[in-house]
Amino acid sequence: MKVTWAQILAWRLSRQFVSAADGGGAVEVARRLCGVQAQVASSARLAVAVRSARPDASEIDRALWGDRTLVKTWLMRGGTLHLVPGDQLADYCSALSTLRFWEKGAWLRGQGVTAGEIAAIMAAVPAVLNERAAPGESAASGAQAALGEPGLTREELVDAVVARTGDAHLREALGSGWGALLKPLSRLGELCYGPPRTGKVTFTTPRAWVPGWPGALPPQEEAGVRLVRAFLGAHGPATPQMFDAWLFGGTAPKAVLKGWFRELAPELTEVETDDGATLPALTSHLDDLAATEPSQAVHLLPGFDQYILGAPRNLAPLLPPELKPRVSRQAGWISPVVVHEGRVAGVWEAKGGDIVTDLAAPVPRAPLDEAIARMRGLLDALSAEGRQASWSGA
C-alpha cells in the first residue's frame, strides 16, 4: 500500500485530537498521545487544552491529585517529566527498565557517585517512601489519605536517605534540581511525584499512590508490545528506530526493540511513502489512513508538543531542515509551532499580550488568524483559571 506523507501527517493530526479538538479530557489525551511532556507545566496544560472539546484548566490537577488517574514522573528519553495515565505507568516502567543506564560507568562518573552509592540510593529510597506510605496497605485502602500529607519533599527525602545510608556524600548529589539520581527509580516504578506541599514538589511511591498498582511490573515483552501498539496508533506509521528515538532517545537495546516489533508483526502491514520509505503501520488503521485527505488547515501547537516529540527531528516531511534550528533549540527546548498542511511552517510565541509568529513558508491569512484567535483564547482562559497550577515544578 502506498501513502503520501501529506496523508500520514493529516492522519496523525486527526488521531492526536488536533484536527477536531475532540479529545475527551486530560486522561484520554495523555493516553492517545502516549504521554504529555510536563517539564514545562504551562506547555502541558496547553497541549491538553488545544485538543479538548471543553478545555478545563483544573482537570489536570483533579486527575493527578484527586482521582489519581494521571501520574507525573520521569520517563522517556533519559528521564523527561511526563503525565501518563496511571493504569499505563507500569508498562512504561517495565519497558524503560530494559535500559539500565545507571549501571554504566560513564553515567556514574558523570553523577559523581560509585556503583555502591547508587545501589544504596536505590535500596533506601523505596524503603523510605514505603515507610511513609504505611507498608502493607494499598492506595485503595485509603492509606495515603490517612497520612494527611502523602509524600516527602526533596529535602525530607534526602535527609531520610542520608540517615538510612549514613553516607553524607549523597546529600549534594541527591539535592540536584534535575533529580538525576532519582530518575532510575522512577523508571523502575519505585517513585513518582506526589501532591505539592507549600509550593514544593513531593515524591511518593506508585505502589501506594496509583490505584490498582500491580504487585510486580508486567513482563517487558508484553509491556513493550503494548507501547509499540499505542505509539503506532498516534504517531505511526513508524519504524522501530522512530519508536526508539521517542521512548529511549535512540539508545534502546536492539534485540529488545526487534523483539517487540516481531511480536507485534501479525498486527502490522508495511506501507510505502511518496519519498520511498517503508514504514510499519497497524493493519487495523490502513483503511482510515488510505481514506485520509491531506490537511489544508492551520494549527498552533504549544512548545514540547507530542506531535513534534513523537517524530524524529530529521523527519523532513514534518520539520523542514531549514526550520529545525528554530524548533529544536539548545538545552532540549522545543518551540511552539505553526503547522500548515501537517508540516511545520514556522514558530510562535506569546509576547506582550499577543501572539507573534515567525513563518518560514507561506500560510493562508484567514485560517492563520483563526488559529491565532483560538490560541489567544486558550491562553487567556488557562491563565485566568489556572495561573498557579499545583502540579507545576521540576
Steps between C-alpha positions, in 0.01 A plus 500: 500500500627848408424813698630854485659683789222757467251220578709368789532842661129573457420160654729575797333838552165325513614215724664745739177703541649806330280522190165502678608584857284205605700348785291395796727645767848484646513124560367412155740745335799367697404143415468567127817711479702245701559756774517878519839654570478697824844652546329835431163491675339773289586316178348179632179677597482659157571170321195351669281810458565539127375143448200511730138550409447685829834635630516507879800653675447301820445152356869403509515584872188291561635206301840515672414565864130421531410209272864386463424394143804693377852465638786746472845340485830480312479261206594536134831587339725475801243620749287791380200594712175371353135463591378147425182310589545318828386170355774516233791606722607142579539429127723804454712403800535138388602597147739776605666286765653289221756782459683517831710810434572544869725192488732659243836629621475818292165592656627432852809713443288779357288503814799478732384182673622142520312184409470428870352841573237478227410152624458642851275779369287255303450290809446787743254717306230233453539395863457858622202568273332173590539575869338839441216332312419257783628168356251220475216731395407585143385826345153353469487448877546870563848477654618818331189694594555409863845658491362846438818600311604216269850503361827657604652824377840472334667630816313251721583214265868592487517527879337160538728332246816649654384389844424151375824452305731699723658648187508880523657520153161419350343821627639726229443251218143420603419867541549570131210695352472257209477190722754300297557242775125454551416440133605132501247441778220664300577269206486198732157599633632583846445878499263760360390852586257553784281804570693827540528625855541872577636562152745209506486178301470175689585142412311184581485143375262376229442192714308712750387786277371348174169313534530142381881501491615142424699292743777481239571676172362315196745299288691741277414290193129568558540860613723587205252363248219701656708819481591440135133445419399819681778700336406387150139592577594868530845548346502233231578372254849486651814291500654335807765772487234772522342326798845467659571872454172591672518258794871446563660793321655262245676277754269197527657153522467389138400143580223622728368744241499240222325255729212737572439572130535131418233410756270768354569396139165316451326835561725700264510579128776693330405810303712684245520879512537740210868551584569126483505422872350175627320531833305251715140597571226335702295301251181604678571863406579452131152575366477819703850605395429433132178702517662799670519813289801733538435775753462859386456629854721724712565412864702659779652245736682572826865441582603139568195370316473127436423561133865609474653285776350179362698535177875516429641851465635403156158410360502757220134449392399621847783737593679662202878500561524877480251530790663244727725753684196714581295209630754269664715742696779483754457315830222286350255791462220432247332818378126554448427437133270615220384196302357532148404199290644282774850653467673745728484838322644715778509569872303730730517652845272686736645848532361820645154355537487390138623213283795566271577259217828443316414325175738333257236394247186660359193446719151614397402805701140419593560155654815629669303783661238251612766274657661799673165613638429154638843476662463849647168396652650184648794689647269757656269235643777284640677799648185621673388159628827325577771761545658300782462140389582296809678227304761731346866473589796283403 
